[in-house]
Amino acid sequence: MQPDWERETTRMAAVPALPGYDTRPARLREEVPASREWAFRHDLRAATRDIHDRLHAHPAFAALLASPSDAVGYARLLGQLHGFHAPVEAALFRAAAVLLPELDDLPRRRRAHLLRRDHAALARCRDDVPPLPPDGVVFEPPLSRPAVLGCLYVIEGATLGGRELSRLLGPMLDALGLIAPEGRRFFLAYGTAQGAMWRRFCDVLDTAAATLAPADRQAMEAAARSTFLIMEDWLTRCHEAA
């Protein structure tokens, strides 16, 4: 029989959430799982929860959560997310290929190009779609395994809840003639392989974190917080400039 936390986790794609936000029920987020396998992820969640909460309420996501969704606002958000994910992926995945070779499916985990495809799909349907921002965040590549793990936790966690977000966008995108997965590829992420990709990353995270000294685990948490803060700062600057 599956434990409660595992049954709940398999249902997380049905819970609306913003990219990178822990979609599990509050009861499960508060509990420290008995299995040490889950404790490292719990530590990272706890270390970044305050930033999760702020991002969940960030005005940059208003167009995404509006009913009906705002097509131009959604296109603007795609551009803002691209300004974060493109430079972060470029630096992070180069470092991860060297420092975390056991995660051998890194090319498949790149998703910035999906933001460009979604934005281009919207631009084909509407003349008022703003262009992609010409610049993005400045992201220094992580220089250690703990830092790579912390940064990847943020990037991979951003895939959670995407299926429900794509469902919310469905009526607006369908009305534009964009039939799934067109216009929502980024949020659909790995498609039907979503669960397997997340479990694979978590297996690597837990195995690697189990060998880290306490100071290195703190460095992993600091890297996750720093990545979230860079995203928050970027979205805030984009929103204020709009």
Helices and strands as residue ranges (DSSP letters): H 4-10, G 12-14, H 26-30, H 36-56, G 59-61, H 62-65, H 71-99, H 106-109, H 112-125, H 145-157, H 162-175, H 185-188, G 191-193, H 194-209, H 214-241
